[in-house]
Amino acid sequence: MDNVERIPVTILTGFLGSGKTTLLNHLLTADHGERIAVIVNEFGEVGIDNQLVVGAEEEIFEMNNGCICCTVRGDLIRVLTDLIAAKFGTNGRKGEVDFDRVVIETTGLAEPAPVIQSFFVDEAIAMFYQMDSVITLVDAKHANQQLDQTHEAQEQVAFADIILLNKIDLVNNKEVQALEKRIRLMNPSVKIFRTKNAQIDLEHILSIHAFELDKKLEVDPGFLTEDPNDHEHDDHVTSFVLRANRPLHLEKLEKLVNHWIRDFGTDMYRYKGILNIQGTERKVIFQGIHMLFASTMDRKWKDNEERISEIVIIGKDLDQEQFETQFTECVEETLSN
């Protein structure tokens, strides 16, 4: 089991009626040659989404009695654990179910954070599964109203790696452009695709390693450089980028991150970045969800590469100026050493 290749996981989220099940059916019927284990969740006692999902070859795992993203997160871990047993069996013997990837479709009332956190907090889950991406569908016709009225819709946008701006045939191009601008103010790193009936080439949403920041930067090295504050807006979910062009002092930075998590963790939806740490020639990849975070050593900085530390922070009602001041102090201490 030590050398088992981890199973990629895609999370499909989006508000009610955004087209998640349509996308899932597209995914299950496409000619991609993979077997997909699907976890479908509904809010309530009786589930119907599994009746809408086509593709008898796939394993459908449905959980009821609550939202996959809040009251039944333990059930999610249980189902993922059962899938491991079904795939690999015991004592080295092949299990009774074979699949290549897992897709989790959450209810439209879901907040994505607890689902993502499940892949951080459980060692067995982390050993066998690899988060590939969080894909959020947005209903172009009703998105502005949903973002104005529901924090779930805002969080779904904030946590997304990929957004499918769906139903664009129901609005004009000016409205689509305005909505894209609003979304990028909330999540500057997200990649947006415009879709009708949730139709998209699967190469854009499967095996894209979008959840790993270093992989995303290889595809789009400049996504951290966009300024999310060019325009005023009234969304509670905002984002900003912290930058430093000199090395950071590790101990000072660790204290700062612990302070952020202690005081603002519940309001910090996602934070991720690449850091230039004093005393090391390798990049440090840094990313977190609320109060859970991880950092890993990445490849060495190239000789001709500008060593800039950049962190994107996405959250609710955060004081950007306060974060910038505190982050600057990490650099200032470095310069004094």
Buried (B, 14 or more C-beta within 10 A) or exposed (E): EEEEEEBBBBBBBBBBBBBBBBBBBBBBEBEBEBBBBBBBBBBEEEBEBBEEBEBEEBBBBBBBEBBBBBEBBEBBBEBBBEBBEBBBEEEEEEBEBEBBBBBBBBBBBBBBBBBBBBBBEBEEBBEBBBBBBBBBBBBBBBBBEBBEEBEBBBBBBBBBBBBBBBBBEEBEEEBBEEBBEBBBBBBBBBBBBBBEEBEBEBEBBBBBBBBBBBBBBEEEEEBBEBEBBEEEEEBBBBBBBBBBEBBBBBEBBEBBBEEBBEEBBEBBBBBBBBBBBBEBEEBBBBBBBBEBBEBEEBEEBEEEEEBBBBBBBBBBEBEBEEBEEBBEBBBEBBEEE
